[in-house]
Amino acid sequence: MNAIERATILHYHRHRMAAFGECSPKSLGWRGEDSQRKRFEVIASAADFTGGSILDIGCGRGDLKAFLDERFRDFAYIGIDHVPEFIAQAQARYGACPRTWFHLCDFSTLELPRVDYVIASGALGYRCAEPEFHLQMVRRMYRAAARAAIFNALDAARFPEHPLLVGRDADELVAFCRQLSPDVSVAKGYLDDDFTVCLYRAH
């Protein structure tokens, strides 16, 4: 992802913050709180995060951290995002929680730390001039994950044309994931135009 694409994403979120307010899920690009929560529910059902370590790519304001806190315990959480306002809000809300860290950085170039679970909710939905960027990110996520890499994506068969966001071919993406992992699960139907993929590590 190049500098112009990163700046475009930053402008997109700042525009939505101005339109909907910094605390609205719409500032993150979601249609609303229900849309965000349904994605989180699928992620939470993919694994038992208790006692594990989590890297949340594109963490926004740390909403996934709060959601998982309601269901699991004693996990370490690292949230990364390249929008300064989101990281500032996440730090203010959850930075004092034990074993919780937020970092302002560009995940497209970051060497991902080794953790149990690598999660990306919404982070792989942006357009990029590099056609295989999302595949490279999935590969990097899986390499960094000791237990599982989990991500959601917009379904190209149902997601309408958008100037910044882009749908993925679900069959092609899942086929790619199955080249990386012997154990891949796919969840559909929780939203009209979204799907979630989990690549588990064999133990």
N, C-alpha and C positions, 0 to 999 in steps of 0.2 A: 504494500500500500504506500503510495507516494505522498509527498507533502501536501499537494493540492487536494488529494482525496481526504487526507486527515483534516485539513482546514475546512473542507466542505461539510464533513460530518460534525465538526465543532460548531460551525455556523448553523447547521440544521437544528442541533439541540439547543443552542442559545435562542434561536428564533422561537422554538416551541416553549422554552422557559418564559420568554416574554409574553407569549400568547396565552399559556395555560397556568403559569405559576411554577416556581421552582420545585414545589412539593408534589406536583401532579404527576401520576404515572405517564401522562401524555408527553411530558417534557423528555421522558426517556425514549419516546417513539412508540409506546404502546397505545392501543385504542382506548384503553381505560384500565382500571384496577382489576376488573374481572379477567381481562385478557392476560395480564401479567400473572395473576394468581393461578390460572389454569395451567400455564406453562410451568410455574413453580411446583404445582402439585404433581405433574408428571415427573419432574426431576427428583422430587422427594421420594417418589415411589420406586425409583430405579435402584436404590441402594440403601443400606443402613449406614448412615454417616457418623454414628456415635463412635467417639474415640478416634476418628480419622482426621486427616488433614485435607483441606479443600483450597483450591485455587479458583477464584471466580473471575473469569476474563470478561471485561466490560461490565464491571460490578455496579455501575451507576451509583445510586445513593446507599447501597448496601442492603437493599430490600430482600435479597435472597438470604442473606445472613440472618435477618430477623425472622424470615419464614422458617428456616431450618431450625432456629433456636426453639421454636414452638414444638418441634417434633423429635429433635435429637439432642444429645448432650455431649459435653466434653470434647468437642471437635475444635481443631485449629482452623482458622479462616484467614485467607489472604485475598483481598479484593484489589484489582487493578483496573484503571480506566484512564483515558487520556483527556477527559473533560474536567478541568480544574474545579468547576462549581460542584460537580457530582462528588468528587473526592472530598472536598471541603465539607459538604453535607454529611457524607458517610462518616468522616472523622468525628464530626460534632455529635452524631447520633450514636455511633457504636464504637468509636475509637478507644473508649475506656474499658470496653469489655475484655475479659481475659483471653489471651491467645487469639487476638484479632488485630489485623494490620491492613491498612489501605495505602496504596502507592499510586502516584500519578506517573504514568508511563505509557509508552506506545507498545501494545502487546504484539504488534506485527513484527517488531524487531527484537523484542525482549527474549533472552534465553530463559525459557520457562523453568522455574524451580521444580524439583522432584517432590511430588506430593502423592497422597492416595487417590484423590479425585480432582480432575480438571473439568470445570464446567464453563460453558459459554451459552448464555441465554440472550439471544438477540444479537450477539456480537458478530455473527457470520452472515448477517443479512444485508450488508452494505455492498453497493456496486464497487467494482475494482477493475482497473484496466488490465490487470494480470488475471487471465481467465481461470487459472487454477489456484488462486490465492486461498480460497476456502478449503481446498483439498490439502494444501500445504499446512494450513492451520490445524486441520483435523489430525494430520500426521504428527505434527509437533505436540499437540495436546495428548495424543495417545502415548507418545514416547515419554512424556513427563509424568504420566499417570501410573502409579503402582497398582491400582485396583481398577479404575475405570475412567474413561473420558466420556462426557455427556454434553450434548449440544442440541439446540433446536434450530430449525431452519424454516423459511417460508417455502411453501409448496408452489413450484412454478405452474402446476396444472390449475391452480385456483387463485393465486395471488395476482392482482391486476398490475398493469404497467405502472411503474413509479419512478420518478427521476433519481432517487437515491437508493431505494431498497430494491432487492432483486430476489426472486424465487429461485429455488434449486430443483433440479430434476431428482425426485426422491429415489427412484429406482437406481439411477446412476450413482448417486451419492452413497446409498446403502451398499451397492456392489463394491464401491471403492473401500468402504469401511470393512467389508468382509475380506478384503485382501490384507488388511492390517491385523484384524482380530478374528480368532476362531469363534467368538461368542459375541454376537451383535443383536441387540433388541431394538425394535422400532415401535413407536407409539404414534397413532393417528386418531383422528376423530374428536379430540378434545376441543379443537377449533377448526373452522372450515378450511383454513389456508396455512396450517402449520403442522410440522411433525418433529418428533424428538428421536434422536439416535443415541444409543449407549453402547460403547465398545468396552467390553470387560476384558480384563487380563486373566489368562488361564493360570490356575493355581493347582 
